Amino acid sequence: MLGLVSVLWRRRVLILGGGVLFAAALALAAGARSFWALLAAFALLSPASGAFVSLSQAALMDLDPQGRERNMARWTLAGGAGAVAGPLLLSGLVWAGLGWRALFAGCALLAAALVLLAARAPEPRREGAPP
């Protein structure tokens, strides 16, 4: 459904809105003091991730149709690096006595910074799209 909406409506707005919700959900998870708050954070995190991450990937693929395979390989490599680095980072934070909340808070700050950078970037045009 989100993919269809992103074709019919402004994808950039969906990506930026998803990024804001993604950062907010991570911050909510970091500060959750009850099961229900954590559940709400994770319930918000899934659709926000779809809007922020998946639509960003789709936008990158649409911008360079000839380099689609190369860009998908880069995206997969970055995901693999994150799958390795995430547990190592969490282990380091737990070892340092900071715990998982610090990881979620740091990721929330990183996501917020990425949203600000994306908002400042000029809106790219797809090949053949009207100005």
N, C-alpha and C positions, 0 to 999 in steps of 0.2 A: 504494500500500500504506500509506504513512504517513497519507494522508487517511482511510482506512478505520479504521486504528488510533486516530486522533484522535477519531473518532466513538464508538468502542466503549470507549475508555479515557480517562483524564484528560488533556485537551488541555493544560492549564496545565503539568503535569509534563513533557510532551513539549516544549513551548516553552522552558521554563527549562533542561531538559537539553540541548536543541539549542543554546541560547545559550551554555551552558558549553562545549560541544564546539566551537562556532563560535569563541569567544574562544581556546580552547586551540589550535585548528588555525591560527588567524592567528598566535599566538605561536610555534608550532612552525615555521611558514613564515618568520617573521622571523629565527629563530635557526638555520635549517637550514644546515648546512655541507656537505651532500652532496646529490646528486641524489635518493637514496632517501629522505632525510628530507623533502625538498621534495615528493616524490611522495606520501609518506604524509600530509603536511599537506593537500595538495590533494585527496587521496582522502577524507579526513575532512571537509573543508570543504563538499563538495557535499551530503551527506545532512544535515549539521548546519545548513546554510543552509536546506534544505527544512523542517526542524523548527522553526527559529528564525524565519525570515522568512515562509515561506509559511503556516505554521499561525497566526502572528500576524495575517496578513492575513485568513485565514479567520475567526479569532475576532472581529476587528473587523467583518467583514461580517455575522456572525451576531448581533452585539449590536444592530445598527440596520438591520433589513431595509428600512425605508422610505428610509433614506439610503444604500443600497448603491451606487447609481450615483455619487453625489457622493463617497463615500468611495473608490471605485475610481478616480475621476478624480484625487483628491488623491494616492492611492498612486502612480498613473502619473506625476503631476507631480513627486513626490518622487524617483521613480526616474530621471526625465529630468534633474532637477537633479543627482543623484548621478553620472549618466553624463557630465555636463559638468564637474562639480567635481572628480571623481576624477583625470582626466588632468591638469587644471590643478594640483591639489595635488601629484601625483607630479612634474610638471615643476618646480614650485617647490622641492620637496625635493631633487631631483637638482641643480638650479641652486645650491642652498645647500650642496651637498656631502654631504647626508645619505643619499641613495639610497633604494631601494625598501624596504629592511628597516625603515627608520624609519616608513614609511607603514603597513606591516603591523603593527608594534609598536603604533603609535598606534591603529589600528583594533581591535586586540586589547583595548587598554585601554578604548576606547569601548564595545565589545561587552560587556566585563565589567561596566562601569558600568550599561549598559542592563539586563543580567540582574539586577543587584542592585536596580535601581529596580523592575523588573517583579516581582521576588520580594516586595518590600515592599508593592506595591499590593494592595488587596483583590481577591479573585477576583470578577469580574463575573458576573452571572447573565443568561442568555439569556431572551428573552421566552417565557413559558410553561414555563420550566424549573422543576422542583421546587426548593425551598430546600435 
